[in-house]
């Protein structure tokens, strides 16, 4: 019962706050729907890793290539 997120932007749109705005809106929608948490997988060398941390995602496990992260909603 934990939704998993996936997001990607064309390179020319990166660094403009679009991805952060999209993620914030997705988190708002999931919270409104009553979910207690969400998750995602991100490659360790992905530029968006810091954005996920800044939004409140925390690493719960990892393998050689990626981090598995979760975000918990405060209801």
C-alpha positions, 0 to 999 in steps of 0.5 A: 500500500505504498505508492512508488514515484518515478519522475524525469525531466528533459535536460533542458528543463532541469535546474529550474525548480520544475521537478521540485514543484512536481514532486511537492504537488505529488506529495500533496496529492498523496497526503490528501488521499490518506497515504502514510508514506511513499517511496522511490528508487534513485541512481546514486549518481542521479543529480536529483538525489539531493532534491529528494533529501531536501524534500524529506525523503530518507534512505531506507536501503541501498544496493550497488547502483541505487538508493531506495528512499521513503517519505513519511507524511505527517497527518 
